[in-house]
């Protein structure tokens, strides 16, 4: 399973909005603009970091020009899935924190 979590680095205040098909796309609100993030409409600019469970990349949403940090996490077993859910919980609880991008 390859799951991505995104939050805006443009303006420092994106809000994740669940889309029906999270395996393929999601929506993110940047200011007053809601954009559809899909693998077909983004370009990877560079890798920002990596760790034991995945990588963080800087991407650009081509239709809007918005840049985003995307964390791609690999979960290949139940222990990895538990860590993934814990990581996602931290991100949700940290929503609005100015130091989390």
C-alpha positions as CSV (number, residue, x, y, z in Angstrom):
1,X,0.0,0.0,0.0
2,X,1.4,3.4,-0.9
3,X,-0.5,6.2,0.9
4,X,0.3,9.9,0.5
5,X,-0.6,12.8,2.8
6,X,-0.3,16.3,1.6
7,X,-0.3,19.7,3.1
8,X,0.3,23.1,1.5
9,X,3.7,24.7,1.6
10,X,2.3,27.7,-0.3
11,X,1.0,30.1,2.3
12,X,1.6,27.5,5.1
13,X,-2.1,26.6,5.7
14,X,-3.6,23.9,3.6
15,X,-6.5,21.9,4.8
16,X,-7.0,18.3,3.7
17,X,-10.4,17.5,2.4
18,X,-11.2,13.8,1.9
19,X,-12.1,12.8,-1.7
20,X,-14.1,9.7,-2.5
21,X,-11.1,7.9,-4.1
22,X,-8.1,8.4,-1.8
23,X,-6.0,5.8,-3.7
24,X,-6.1,8.0,-6.7
25,X,-6.8,11.6,-5.8
26,X,-7.7,14.1,-3.0
27,X,-8.7,17.7,-2.6
28,X,-6.8,20.3,-0.7
29,X,-7.9,23.8,0.2
30,X,-5.3,26.5,-0.2
31,X,-6.7,29.9,1.0
32,X,-10.1,30.0,-0.7
33,X,-9.1,27.8,-3.6
34,X,-9.9,24.0,-3.5
35,X,-7.7,22.0,-5.9
36,X,-7.9,18.4,-7.0
37,X,-4.6,16.6,-6.5
38,X,-4.1,13.6,-8.8
39,X,-0.9,11.9,-9.9
40,X,-1.6,13.0,-13.5
41,X,-1.7,16.7,-12.7
42,X,1.4,17.1,-10.4
43,X,5.2,17.2,-11.1
44,X,7.8,16.1,-8.6
45,X,10.3,19.0,-8.1
46,X,12.7,17.3,-5.7
47,X,13.0,15.0,-2.7
48,X,12.9,16.9,0.6
49,X,13.7,13.9,2.8
50,X,13.4,10.2,3.5
51,X,13.3,7.8,6.3
52,X,12.6,4.1,7.1
53,X,9.0,4.2,6.0
54,X,9.0,6.5,3.0
55,X,9.9,9.8,1.5
56,X,8.8,13.5,1.4
57,X,8.7,15.2,-2.0
58,X,8.1,18.7,-3.1
59,X,5.6,18.6,-5.9
60,X,3.8,21.2,-8.0
61,X,0.1,21.1,-9.0
62,X,0.4,22.0,-12.7
63,X,-3.1,23.5,-13.2
64,X,-2.8,26.0,-10.3
65,X,1.0,26.3,-9.8
66,X,0.6,25.5,-6.1
67,X,3.6,23.7,-4.5
68,X,3.0,20.9,-1.9
69,X,5.0,18.7,0.3
70,X,3.8,15.1,-0.1
71,X,4.8,12.3,2.3
72,X,4.7,8.9,0.7
73,X,4.6,6.1,3.2
74,X,5.1,2.4,2.4
75,X,3.1,0.0,4.6
76,X,3.8,-3.6,3.7
77,X,2.6,-5.3,6.9
78,X,0.4,-4.8,9.9
79,X,3.1,-3.2,12.0
80,X,3.8,-0.7,9.2
81,X,0.1,0.0,8.9
82,X,-0.1,0.7,12.6
83,X,2.8,3.2,12.3
84,X,1.1,4.8,9.3
85,X,-2.2,5.3,11.1
86,X,-0.3,6.8,14.1
87,X,1.6,9.2,11.8
88,X,-1.6,10.2,10.1
89,X,-3.2,10.9,13.5
90,X,-0.3,13.2,14.4
91,X,-0.8,15.1,11.2
92,X,-4.5,15.5,11.8
93,X,-4.0,16.7,15.4
94,X,-1.3,19.1,14.2
95,X,-3.6,20.8,11.6
96,X,-3.1,24.5,11.7
97,X,0.3,24.3,13.4
98,X,2.5,26.9,11.6
99,X,5.6,24.7,11.9
100,X,4.1,21.7,10.1
101,X,4.1,21.9,6.3
